[in-house]
Amino acid sequence: MGAEVKRMADLLRSGAVMLKETCPVCSTPLFRLGKDTFCAKCNRPVAIVKSAEEEVRIASQQVLDNLEQAILEKITELNIAIKNERDRAQLRDLGEAVRVWLVALEQVRKLRSA
C-alpha cells in the first residue's frame, strides 16, 4: 500500500471525512477533520471558497500571514545581531530597525483583525 493511501486510511480511522472536492494542486480527494480541510498527499491546508469575494478575502489573509512571518523573521535576525553587537552607534541603528519592524508588525496585525 502506498504511503498516500495509508495516510488516507489513517485519516478515515481517526474520524476525518473524505470530501467530494479534490486538491487543486494534485487532484487527490480532500479531507476534513474538525474545521480543518486539507490534502493528505500535499499535507497542507486547503480553503474551499464559494464566491469570488471569499477567495479574495482568503488570499488577502494568506498575504498578511506571510508578511507577518517575514517581519517576525527579520526581528529575530535583528535580535541576534543586537546580542552580538558592541558598537553603540550600530546598536542604535539596530534598535531603530527593530522599532520600524515592530510598527510594521502592529500594522499587519491590525489589518488581519479588521
N, C-alpha and C positions, 0 to 999 in steps of 0.2 A: 504494500500500500504506500503511495506517495506521501510525502510529508504534508502536502496541502490537504489531501483527503483526510489524513489522520487528524490534522488540526481542525478541520471542519467537523469531523465526528466528535472530537473532544468538546468543541463548542456546543454542539447539539446536546451532548450528555450533560453539560454544565448549565443547560437551560436557555441557551441562545436560540433565537428564531431565525431560520433562513428566510430571507425576503425574496420576492419575485424580481426585484431590481438587481442589476449587476453593476460591478465596479466599472467606472468609466475608463479606467486605465487597462485592466486585464480581462474584463468581462466575466470574472468569477462572481457567483452569487454573493450578495451582501448578507451580513448577519447583524442582528440587533440583540444586544444584551443590556437590559435596563433601558436607559435613554440613549445609549451609545450605538451608533451604526458604523460598521467597519468592514473592511475587506480582509478576509482570512489569508489570502495569498499575498497581498501587498503589505499586510499587517499595519494598516494605517486607517485613521478615521475617515469616513465619507459622509458628506452632507447631502441629503436628498432635498432638493428645492422644488417648490410647487409654483413659483412665479418668478418673473424676471426681477421684481423688487427684492424678493427674498435672496436671490442669487447675488445681487449687488450688495445687500447687507452682509451676507456671509463672506463674500470676497473682501469687503472693507474690513471686517473683523480679522480676517487672516492677515491682511497687510499690516494692521495695527499690532497684532500679536507678534509678527515677525520683526516689526520695528522696535517693539518693546524689548524683545530678546536681544537684538543688536545693540541697543542702548545699554542694557544690563551687562553685556559682554565688554563694552567699552569702559564702563565704570569699573568692572573687575580688573581690566588691564591697567587702568589708572591707579587703582588701589595697590596693585603690585609695584608699579613704578614709584608711588609715594613711599612705600615701605623701604625701597632700596635707594632713594634719593637723599643726598646730604646737603646739596646746594640750596640755599634759601630762595634764590630767585627762581630756580627750577621748581622748587616746592610750591611757590606762589603760583606759577604758571599751571602746574598740575592741579592745584586746588581750584583755580578758576575753571579749568576744563571740567573737573568733577561737578562744579556748580552748574555749568552750562548743560551737561548731560542730565543732571538731576531735574533741572527745569524742563528739559525736553521730555523726560520720563513722566513727569507730572502732567504735562500737556497731553501726551499719548493716553495716559490712564483716564484723563477727563473725557477725551474723545470716545474711548471704549465704553465708558459708563453712560454716555449721552444717548 
